[in-house]
Amino acid sequence: MKNSFIFILTAMLFLGCSEEEKLYQQQISFRNTSVAPLSIIITGDLSNSDRNDTLINVILRPTESTMPLSYVNNSFIGSPFDLKYMKIKFTTTDRGYICSDNSIDNLCFTNKRSPIGSSTSADDFELENGVYYYDITNDDYEKAYLLPQ
C-alpha cells in the first residue's frame, strides 16, 4: 500500500507539472542594404480576416528599414501574416520586383524566397537587436527586373 501511494504521488508530480511555453514578441522588418533608394509597397492582412490593406508604403534610403510588423509566438516562424503583394522599385531606375501570391508574371526574386505567398524561415532574415530583417541587397539591385509602366 505504501509503495502504491508513493508511485501515485510520483506520477502525479511528473504528469501534473507541465511548464507553459513562453511566448515572445517577434518582429520582422524590410531593410534596404543596397546602394540605391527604393520604394516598397506591401499589402496584406494582419488579422487573417481576408482583407487586403496597405501595410507598408515607404521610400527607404540605403541602410533604412520599415517599421517592424510584430506578432507573438514561442519561436520565430517567418512571416505569419497574410502578405498578398509586394512591389519594390529602385527610385533611380525603372527596375525592381513585383511579388504576389497569385503572380502570373515572374518578376519576383530568384536568388531568395519571397515573403509573399511562400513559407519563410529564420534563414531568410537577418536577426539584429531582436528584429528579423528581410534585406533588399545590392545583389537584388543589380539583378532587378525592368518593371512595366
C-alpha positions in Angstrom: 0.0 0.0 0.0 2.8 2.4 0.9 4.6 1.6 -2.4 1.4 2.3 -4.4 0.9 5.6 -2.6 4.5 6.7 -3.4 4.1 5.6 -7.1 0.8 7.5 -7.5 2.3 10.6 -5.8 5.4 10.4 -8.0 3.3 10.0 -11.2 1.1 13.0 -10.2 4.2 15.1 -9.6 5.6 14.3 -13.1 2.4 14.4 -15.0 0.8 17.3 -13.2 3.6 19.8 -13.5 3.8 21.0 -17.1 5.5 24.2 -17.9 3.7 26.6 -20.3 5.7 27.6 -23.3 7.0 31.1 -23.1 5.7 33.5 -25.7 7.9 36.2 -27.2 7.2 39.2 -29.4 8.7 38.5 -32.8 9.3 41.4 -35.2 10.0 41.5 -38.9 11.1 44.5 -40.9 12.2 45.1 -44.5 15.7 46.8 -44.8 17.5 48.5 -47.7 21.1 47.3 -47.7 21.6 48.2 -51.4 23.4 51.4 -52.7 20.2 52.9 -54.1 17.0 54.3 -52.6 13.9 52.2 -53.1 10.1 52.4 -52.7 8.4 49.5 -51.1 4.6 48.7 -51.1 3.3 45.7 -49.3 -0.4 44.8 -49.0 -2.0 42.1 -47.0 -3.9 41.2 -43.9 -2.5 41.3 -40.4 -5.7 39.9 -38.8 -6.3 37.0 -41.2 -9.8 38.3 -41.9 -9.5 38.1 -45.7 -8.7 41.8 -46.1 -6.2 43.5 -48.3 -4.8 46.6 -46.6 -1.7 48.6 -47.4 0.6 47.6 -44.6 3.8 49.3 -45.8 4.2 52.2 -48.3 7.5 53.9 -47.9 10.7 55.1 -49.6 13.9 53.7 -48.0 17.3 55.2 -48.4 20.3 52.9 -48.1 20.5 51.4 -44.5 16.9 52.4 -43.7 14.2 49.9 -42.7 10.5 49.8 -42.4 8.6 49.9 -39.1 8.5 46.3 -37.8 5.5 44.1 -38.1 5.0 42.3 -34.8 3.5 39.1 -33.6 3.7 36.8 -30.5 4.8 33.2 -30.7 7.1 30.9 -28.8 9.6 31.0 -31.7 10.3 32.8 -35.0 8.1 31.4 -37.8 9.0 33.8 -40.6 6.1 36.0 -41.7 2.8 34.7 -40.3 0.9 37.5 -41.9 -1.2 37.0 -45.0 1.0 39.2 -47.2 -0.5 39.4 -50.7 1.6 41.8 -52.8 5.0 43.5 -52.6 6.4 45.9 -55.1 10.0 47.2 -54.7 11.2 49.8 -57.1 14.6 51.3 -57.1 13.8 55.0 -57.4 16.9 55.8 -59.6 15.8 53.3 -62.3 12.6 51.7 -63.6 13.8 48.4 -62.1 12.6 46.3 -59.2 10.5 43.4 -58.2 6.8 42.5 -58.0 5.8 39.6 -55.9 2.3 38.4 -55.2 0.5 35.3 -54.1 -1.1 34.9 -57.5 1.5 36.3 -59.8 1.4 35.4 -63.5 4.5 37.4 -64.4 7.8 36.2 -63.0 9.1 39.5 -61.6 9.9 38.3 -58.1 13.2 37.4 -56.5 15.1 34.4 -58.0 18.1 34.4 -55.6 16.0 34.1 -52.4 12.5 33.3 -51.2 9.9 36.0 -51.3 8.0 36.7 -48.1 4.8 36.8 -50.2 2.8 33.6 -50.6 5.6 31.3 -49.5 6.9 30.0 -46.3 9.8 31.8 -44.9 12.1 30.8 -42.1 14.8 32.5 -40.0 17.3 31.7 -42.7 15.6 34.2 -45.0 16.1 37.0 -42.4 19.0 38.7 -40.6 18.5 38.9 -36.8 19.8 42.1 -35.2 18.7 43.6 -31.9 15.6 41.4 -31.7 14.3 42.3 -35.2 14.3 39.9 -38.1 15.3 41.9 -41.2 14.4 40.9 -44.8 17.2 42.6 -46.6 17.0 44.1 -50.1 20.6 43.9 -51.1 23.0 45.3 -53.6 22.8 42.0 -55.4 19.0 42.5 -55.6 19.6 46.0 -57.1 21.9 44.6 -59.7 19.5 41.8 -60.7 16.3 43.8 -60.7 13.8 43.4 -63.5 12.6 46.2 -65.8 9.2 46.9 -64.4 6.1 47.5 -66.5 4.9 51.1 -66.6 
